[in-house]
Amino acid sequence: MYTDKILPHLHSCLDEILQTAILRYEQMDYVQVQSYGNKQGSKTNFIMSGDEAKQGLVKTLDFLQSVRTFPGDGQQTIDEEVNNAIVRA
């Protein structure tokens, strides 16, 4: 999206990803977010998580990590398909 000039700055995408992730963890009651504004208009967010949320948070993060990793030669298969598509183009 940055290279297509949809996002003006590369960090905009990262900011959106982090905001969405924190919101989802808050919705699952894994974290609590407290926001405080100052007189200049900027905002500070404090993210808190109690010990009772640790098991669910670890389980969720383990699941997300398992989805990110490719079993066996999955990454190699993807790389080969991409290379074949590039050669055909």
Phi, psi and omega in degrees: 000326178293315181292335176274004178065024174282320175259131183289332182224145182299322182292343178300320181294314179298320178300315179296318180297314181294318179299317179295316180297314180296319177300317180296317178295326177292319178297329179273006180062029175272332180223162171237137181244128175243127180250138178228130178260158176242179184293337180277355177097354178277164186231141175243131179251131174252129181250124182237147176216131180271169179298329182294338181271350187300314183298313179294322179294315179297318179298317179295315180295321176298318178297312180298322178294321180294328179287329181286329185272147182263130180288143175055236183261027182303315180295320179297318179299316178297315179301318180295317179298318178296315179298319178296320179294323179293318180296320180291332183282000000 
